Amino acid sequence: MSEDKLEYKVGFLGCPVRPVAEWDPGDLERLKELGFNTIQINLAWGSRPGAEALNLEDVVELPPDRREDLAGATPLLGDQSPECRRWRREELRRRIDLCRRCGLRTVFHFGAPYVGDQFIGDAPANCLLDGKTTERCVRLLERFAAEFPGVADLLVYTYDQHAWLCSEFGPCPRCTGKPLQERVVPFLEELAATWRRFSSGGRLWWEPWELSAGQVLKCVEQVRPEGFGLALHCNIAEVMATFPADRWLRNTVALAAARGIPSLAEYWLGSASEELEPYTRLPYPLVTLRGLRALASVPGLSGVKEYYGLLPDQEDPNLRMTGLFFGNPQIPEEEALGRLASPYGAAADRVIEFWRLTSQAVELFPWETSWLIRALGRSDPAHALSAALIRGVPWHTPGWCATRRSTFMVVDTADHPDPWLLEDVQLRCELAARSMEDALRLGEDLRGRVPTALASGFAAGLWELREVRRRALAYAFHARETNLATVMRELSRQQREIPDGLLAEMRSLLETDQANQEQDEPIATAIAVLTTDVDRFLGTYLQPDADRISKGYNSMTSR
């Protein structure tokens, strides 16, 4: 693995939970010092944080003589006021100039074809075969090139980012029976050819998010390589810290490389991530280093790209580890940890041990259970007292209906999950929580020994670690309580006596769960019922259909 194996090292400023409206040149210089050579100039995320540009339509308009005949069928989402559009345009130009002054390559990220609501179904408006959508995108791209000179590359999503494609098995009269690659490849080739006319040496990177593995491979096999590149999630299902470089990524990169098409792997290069959202300070630098090594080992890979966003204005051991790797991909773990911890002075050795424990916790946590175990910080540790389920995502796309099932254990909601599935989640959450507990114990002891300049960041990471542990334990408690109740009900059905050990375990579990929730109710009442009337407890609590109150989108086990 040579030092220059990864030609592209792509980052961007801010993240969805902390967008950076006006970039600080010092932050760009910091990223450059770490080894980044390319910057995405917009924070492109479906939630549109900070009113950032997400689509071409957010910053440019069709030529006046084509606005009527090429108009799209759906209204633009987000803030489209003149003031906001003016800010987007001015800020993009400022960012392009800042990057140019720093000697950094630029890339603009957008979704196309724009369809409005990104969960539009199998026959979205603005279909690629409707006779005007492709031309509308080409004309918008021409305007973008003319109005924002200095942008080197483009990155386009064709699913998500308010873009969507028709299903060949859906109701669209134009696309029914026409394989996706026969529609999306010509569209991408038109965009790439248009961009090549305006950008010397520029490239159109395509992110095939939401496509099945087979569709991606078929598109790579057919697309013209000139000015084209791939930006790929680090596995077929998602960007995941602990699941980089799967067989699909290796196959796709190998096929692309054989055709002269470069590929970027998207990964978390700092502490902020969608997996831990909204937390941005939890350090797990060994996971970062190991993931980057796995990606760099993929033959033919041309670079890595940050997926969620970077915050170089704060102490971030994960981001600094990325910089150490960029500088020396062969750096041994021990040397990397030593250099990483050097700013901590006399506390360095114990900080290293702290990072080992936090990294171990992240590696033990069952991230592949369901997509909805992501954004872990958004889950409610006061879980529902209905029976635990495992909720999956509802999206009807080629990827979710096909290959993503190879990574996530649950894609369709498991209303009545097998007890072994719940137990698996329980046991791994407990293991992860134990590592977090060890790290917290060590971290609390370190608080007063960390240099003053690093103290607030270290304390913020400890607070987040404590909150992440609460949520891991909540999943473990909910799963075990549900399985215990299932066993106790079966014994009652068979008119067998429930052993005192099971009753004692349930009571102890509820009490520990209550302390973890940091509130008395509703568990106090549940414990009182368990103490006085076991049959009533089993008929009231931890029942599959007892509680339909949502605990939030990312509370995976709660109804």
C-alpha positions, 0 to 999 in steps of 0.5 A: 500500500503506497502512500499515494494509492489514494489520489482523492481525499475528499472532505467538507465543512459542517455536518447536518446537525452543525451546518457551517453557514460561512466557511472559515478559511482556517478550517479549510487550511486545517483540512489541507494540513491533514491531507485532504485535497478536494472539498465538497462545496455544499452540505448536501443532505436530504433534510436541507440543513442550514438552507444549503443547496441540494439540487441544481434547481436551488441555485440556477434557473432554466434559460428564459426561453426554455422555462415554459416547455422544460418546466418540471412537474413538481414544485421546489422544496426548501427555502426558495425565497429570493433572499435565500437563493441569493445567499446560496449563490453568493456563498457558493462563489465564496467557497469556490474562491476559498478553495481555489486560494487554498489549492483545493479541488472542488466538487458540487453535490446534487440529486437528479432528476429532481422529483420533489418528495424523495419518497415518491413511489414507483412512478415519480414525476419528471421521468427520465423518458418523458421527453424533457427531464434529461434535457432540463437537467442538461440545460440547468447544468450548462447554466451552473457551469456558466454561473459558477466557474471554478467547480472542478467536479460534480457528484450526483445522486439519482435516488435520494437527495430529492431525486428518484427513478421509475421502477421497470415493474411499476405503473409508468407507461414509459419505463415498464419493462425497461431495465434501469440501466437502459435509462439511467446510463444514457442520462448519466452519460449526457450529464458527464458529456455536458460537464466535460464541455465546460470543465477541463479535466472535470469529472461527474461522480455518480453515487448509485445509492438505492440501486441493487448490487446487480444494477450497479455492476450492470451500469458500471459495465455499460457506461462510457468511462470518459469523465465518469467516476463512482462515489460508493458507500463503503458497503452495499447497504450503508456507510458504516464505521465497522462494515467497510470494504465488503464484497460488493465494494470490491467487485464494483471497484474492480470492474470500474478500474478495469474500464478506467473508471475511478472510484471513491469510497465514502466513510466517516473520517471524523467523529461526527456520523449519522450512526451516532447523530446528533453526537459529534464528539465521541472518539473511536480513532482505532475504528477510523484507522482500521476502516481506512486500512480496509478501504485502502486495501481494495484494489483499484480504489482511487480515493475516500470521501467524507460522507457526513461532514467534518468539524475541524474547529474542534478536537477530533481524534478520529479526524486527526487519525485520518490525517495520520493515515493520509500521511502514512498509510502503513503507520502501525497502530501503536505509533498512530495512537502514540502520536495521536495522544501526544497533545495530552502530555502526562495523561497520554498513556491513559487516554490511549487506553480510553480510546481503545475502550471506546473503539472496542465499544463501537466495534461490538455494537450491533449496527447491522441490526436495522437501518433504524439503529442509526442516529443512536443518539436520537433514540429514547432511552425511556423505551416503550413498555410494550413488547420489543420489536425490531423496526425496519425501513419502509422504502421501496427501492431496488437496494432495500428490496434486494441486496441491502438485506445481505447486511441488515438483519431486519429490513421489514419490521419484525413485529414479533421478532424471534427471541433469538434475534432479541437476545442477539441484540441484547447480548451485543448491546450489553457487551458494548455497554460494558466497554463504554462503562470501563471507558467512562470509569477511566475517563472520569478519572482522567478529567482533571489530568487532561491539559486545559486546552483539551479539557472541554472537548474531552468532557463533551466526549464523556457526556456523549459516551454516557448518553450512548451507553444509556441507549445501548442499555435501553435496547438490551433491557427492552429485549431481555424484558420482552423475552422474560415476559414471553417465557413467563407467559408460556409457563402460565399457559402451561399452568406451570409455576413461574420460578422465583428466579425469573420473577427476581430477574424481571424485577431487578431488570426493571429497577436497573432499567428505571435508573437508566431511564432517569425517571420513576414512571412508568416503570414504578407502576409496572414494578408495583403490579409485578409485585402484587399480581404477576398475571396482571403484569403479564397481561398489561406489560410487554405485550406485542399490541399493548402500546402503540405510542411512538417513541420516535423514528429512531427508537428501534425497539419501541412501537 
